Amino acid sequence: MKKRSKLLIGAVVAILALAVIPLAAFAQQNPETPPTNPVRAIMRALTDTAAQTLSMTPQELKRALYQGKTPAQLADEAGIAREDLAAAMQATWNAQGEALIDKFIEEGLPQRPGQRRQFKAIRQWTRISAETLEMSVPDFVQALRSGQTPAQIAEAHGSSGQALVDAIVAAERERLDQAVADGKLTQEKADEILSRVTETAGKWVENSPSHPPRRQH
């Protein structure tokens, strides 16, 4: 039992030691605001659990860690059995790990900001394409998943890939014209964006996307 406890405490010490720099970063965050980074979320949960078990505030625990003390030493000083500290943190680790696994299973890898913008654009292009072909969005997505490109889907419905590109570009032009009118964009910037969209939409229409949208209604 003692050997297992030492191993658990050692793992906790290693984890918290690796988190010294991240902890310094999120120590400045609003404690009421949950961190978006899953690793930081786990570290915050572990820190809160350790602090609560040791009858300390998270800030007091962090200061003690920065001073070179280990959770094991703090447990001894507080008269808390190391096994109890390890068990409490293990329970938190398990709960956080299960939540992270569930999120991964449902959503896959977290997307970067650029990936999110690209995904949003493809969702919009999918909707516009389906409307242009007078198809339901789910039917269009199913056709994509079967391996057809948007252009092939259009041809199968008596239209063309160029018709889809034109519809996408027209929708984007309308949005950009409004942004220019509202003073949010210069005409030069709008033209640059439209040119990029025209090129990207053309590639999307002619090439089956590797990851078509998962949810369309």
Buried (B, 14 or more C-beta within 10 A) or exposed (E): EEEEBBEBBBBBBEBBEEBEEBBEEBBEEEEEEEBEEBEBBBBBBBBBBBBBBBEBEBEEBBEBBEEEBBBBBBBBEEEBEBBEBBBBBBEBBEEBEEBBEEEEEEEEEEEEEEEEEBBEBBBBBBBBBBBBBEBEBEEBBBBBEEEBBBBBBBBEBEBEBEBBBBBBBEBBBEBBBEBBEEEEBEEEEBBEBBEEBBEBBBEBBBEBBEEBBEEBE
